[in-house]
């Protein structure tokens, strides 16, 4: 049985979906820019998290 998501988690998820829908409505260029930007943020955040973890400063 899966866990129930919190309201905050559900709202953030819905906001991400809404942003994707709005970008897709503007065309493939806008959606691609959003996709690339989100992937770039994910990569840099992962690198930062790894550095902080090596110093014991992150979960």
C-alpha positions in Angstrom: 0.0 0.0 0.0 1.5 3.4 -1.0 1.8 6.2 1.4 -0.5 9.2 1.2 1.1 12.4 0.1 1.0 15.5 2.2 -1.0 18.5 0.9 2.2 20.5 0.4 3.8 17.7 -1.6 0.7 17.5 -3.8 0.5 21.2 -4.3 4.2 21.3 -5.4 3.6 18.4 -7.8 0.5 20.1 -9.3 2.5 23.4 -9.7 5.2 21.5 -11.6 2.6 19.9 -13.9 0.9 23.3 -14.4 4.2 24.9 -15.4 4.8 22.1 -17.9 1.4 22.5 -19.4 1.8 26.3 -19.7 5.2 25.9 -21.3 3.9 23.2 -23.7 1.0 25.6 -24.7 3.6 28.2 -25.7 5.2 25.7 -28.1 8.1 23.2 -28.3 10.8 25.9 -27.8 9.4 27.0 -24.5 9.0 23.5 -23.3 12.5 22.6 -24.3 13.9 25.6 -22.5 12.0 24.6 -19.3 13.2 21.0 -19.6 16.8 21.9 -20.1 16.7 24.5 -17.2 15.2 22.0 -14.8 17.7 19.3 -15.8 20.6 21.7 -15.3 19.3 22.7 -11.8 18.9 19.1 -10.9 22.5 18.3 -11.9 24.1 21.3 -10.1 22.0 20.7 -7.0 23.1 17.0 -7.0 26.7 18.1 -7.3 26.3 20.6 -4.5 24.6 18.0 -2.3 27.4 15.5 -2.9 30.0 18.1 -1.9 28.1 19.0 1.3 27.6 15.3 2.1 31.4 14.7 1.9 31.7 17.3 4.7 28.8 15.8 6.6 26.7 18.9 6.1 23.8 17.4 4.2 21.5 14.3 4.6 
